[in-house]
Amino acid sequence: MRMRGIVLCIVLGCLPLLAWAQDAAPVASLDRSKVGVGETVTLNIEIGDQTTDSPDLSPLTPDFVVLGTSTNHTLSIVDGKRASRTILGIALRPRREGHLTVPALTIGGQQTQPVSLDVVASSDTGGASADRPIVLEGKAEPMQAYVGQQIDYTLRLYFAVNLADGQLGDPSAEGAEVRRIGQDANYQTMRGGRRFNVVERHYAIFPQHAGTLDIQPPTFQGTAVDPTDANSFFGAGEPVNAVAGKLRIEVRPRPASATDGAWIPARDLKLSLDGLPADGKARVGQPITLTMRLSATGMPFEALPALSLPKLDGADVYPDKAVTGGGNSGSWVTGRRQQGFAVVPTRTGTLHIPETTLHWWNVVSDKAEVATVPAHDIEVAAANTAAPASTAASAAGQAPADATSAPTSTAPASAVPSLAPADARWRWLFFGVLLLWLLTLGAWFVVTRRRKHRAQTPAVAPNAPTRERPAHDQFLKATAGTDPAFMERSLLQWARTVRPAVRSLGELASSLREGRQPEAIVALQRARFADGEAPGALLRAAFAKGFEWKSAPSAKATEGVPPLYPR
């Protein structure tokens, strides 16, 4: 049995390696999907560590000029698991304009997928910018946006000199949140017959108020060197700098035609519900695990609303802890929210899960849209009680048999005196071993209860009240103003002095008892993302006596859930 278990563990341990070997196909991507004639683009191929062969680049030559290659290795350890990847970069220059396709390349016996690229005629014919060795340009899209909508700010640094060092600043905008998106893209382009190296960087800007938004221009400062000059080589370079132009964005308020509720100005949004029984059937008492997923392009996950199921007739709903995350799709932010539910039917019949809708505003088409999860019906049958009944019947049938066989096992009285001394010794030995076992069990039970009590007792820093008082005063100061973002930061800082694990307003609201405090947090979020009035007085009144936390589960409740069908 032990050898069989070892063999099973070896086989199960090899399954992830086999799955990895099958799924580790090289993945190709471009750092840009649209370039101008004469510009360069980088083809990135992500390969596994086991692949040591170089790809065959001959399929690229009909439409592209291969300028060079580079290799980048990364290694990370997450939760004790080692993850590594290798990215092969290939610098390409398109030979012509139009819609081109980077063909599939063979590497390590596997092929990459084809990638599309649009090559357009360059709109820059030269001008004053071509005469300067360093140019910094900023562009925003769109130039008119709604409150809370993402603005893609593209920053490009053009330089036709050799730089020994340099520092590129970030844009800023009062009344808006600015985030850097993705990695820098490096390529080349032609301006006025002069070749420039380009560093392209993207930022996501989220305006918080309606009106005029001024994006302050970033700056670049560096040192240019001449490779043919010995003094430049030893550090005597020439200082260079550049400043981008100032941009002004018109920020519109939430449209009057938008529905009440959460304001979600996104480029794309998807809502789904998974985990429904494939056959549409369930049983009373058996939980159904459902997962609702929400993803939006152009919105951070912090701005997405909480997901919930309506109250179901004939079932109890137990929500799980929400899972959130974010990323980017090109130059646009993507936000994700996932919520799990355990639905336990309480009676037989048809369990109806109503339709779930979420209203959002499509900023691409500039109109209101509705994401819908259709309604579902599940047929619920009675609980399966056949197994307990048969067990009870077998136990009932066994009891008379034991009772009838007991008299037949009685030994003759004349045999008892001859076995009495030996039986007495074994009897005392048995009781001694039983006593030691009971003492050991009792000691283990006491130690376990102490450890459980120690683990369940929250560790409070000795100086927590001292740190909480300044945070509380800062919160009161914030509620006296009109800045919702300042109110949010102050409230979270105060909450973290009591519960350091709180990361967002959503987690804070879910940790508080139902009532005015979660409602005040909802009003604060509405003020931040829907351009409403700052709820300073409401927050100050709701949190005047401190936080109203949900009561922690009792020790008895955490010891286990009672069976659904006790004997």
Phi, psi and omega in degrees: 000321179293317179296323178295321178294323179295316179298320179297319179295320179296318180295315180294326178291332180277341183299316177299325179293320178294318179296322179295319181296327180281330186265354186276047177284144180295143182241127181253144177205156178252145179288342175215146179261353181216126182224166176262164179297132181091349178274161179255155178221148183254126174265116180258128179240117178269122184234165178278163181293335183284347182272119181245351182284154175268144182288156174277112185267003182297328177296347182276338190295332180297324185246350186223154170256122180277116184268335181164172181228159176212159181230137180229125180250136177229145180223131179220150178235115181238123181055038178079002181255132182274130178228127181225156177206155179234130180245122177262119180259133180235116179278126184234150172233120181297143179275339184209167177267164182124189179270108182254158178235122173285115187290167177291137179248144180263128179212126180061032180079003179236163184242147173275168178272150176295149181230136182269149180215132176258124179248119183246160177293137182293131180276349182265116180260008180126232178098194184294328182296332180288342181276345181265142182287336181224129180226137177240123183233143177235142180221139181241143178217123358275169178275346172235128184218163176270165174299129180084353180279144179285135172250124179274112178256118181255124180247125180237130175251115178259130177215135180245024178232168176273122182259127175278327177200171179182155179228119181255121182279175180251150176289161178219154180208122179287132182084021180212156176260131183243128178231141174275137186243127171066196181256161178291144174255134180241128179203184180234153178210165180253135177223116179058035181077011182240135182272131180241142165277144185231135169245118183248133183224144182242145177229148173253124181243126181244104178292143183256347183222152175283152180129213181260130179245117179262121177267113182289135186287138173282168181231160174232137175225132182202189181230122178264140181234154177252115183300336182273353181258122181295325180294321177295325181295328182264020170107353181272062181274180181255126178294137178228153179206163179205151180227134177279163179282155179279138181242148179234126182248137174268117183258120181267149177285174177300131183298148179293334180280352178288144181286161177291160181113203183294139178262113185235088174274102186231162175276330179202149181211139179226137179230130183216160178226120183243161176102001179291143180302134182296324180270000179070025183233153178206174179233155179298131177088345179268119185290146174249121182267113179250147179230120177258131183237138178229127177227140182221140176258128183093010179223134174286157183293337179294334182269356180280143182285160176291145181262144181206159172256145176291165177294128185259136177276112180101014179201150174259138182246126179241105181286146175267177178288135182289147178242125182236159179188167181214172179189208177211147175243095188070239179261010183248139179288144173237134178241142181228141175222134181228133182228126177262149180224138170255111182259117182248109178297141182248351179206162180282164180120204181262121176265115183260121174260111186294167177293139178248129182235152177219120180273135178213167183247121179278110183282345178284312178268352180056054177206161181282142177223165183230124172269133188230137166253116186296159179289155180222146175242135180236128177276120184255123177261169180293158180295148180280103182252014183293321183294313177298323181294316180294324178295318179295321180295318180294322178294322179292324179288332182283330183297313179297325180296317178295324181292321182285332181276347182297315182295328183288344181266005181286128182279156176297149182293330183291341181273347185292315184300324184288336181257359186297314182298316180294317178300323181296317180297314180294327180294316179294323177295319179298315180295325178295314178296319179298320179295316178298320180295320179293322177296318178296317179297319179295320178295319178297321180295318180295315180296319180296317180296322179294318179296318180296319179294321179294322180290326183277345180280116182295134179277118182249126180297144182299329184262021182300313179300324180295319179284333183288325184296311176298323179295322178294319178296321178296321178296316178298323177295322180292321181292342178280348180263202183231016182259107180297326180296319178295322177296319180296313180298317181294319180295318179293320177298320178295316181296324182289339174291337178264314179230096185298341184284349182290125184248336185212170178295328178298314178295322179296316181296322180288342179271352182260155177292149180299137181152214189284333181292309174300325178294323177294324177294320177298319178296324177294317178296321178296323179292325181290313190255352180241010176059043177267184180283138181296124184273055182297312182295321179295317179294317182297321179287322183291325184252025182295325182257021180093188182278138177258081184288152172293143181293139179290148179297141180291161180296325179294324181288332181275351181286341179154159179265131180295153181296151181291327183232078179293150180289000000 
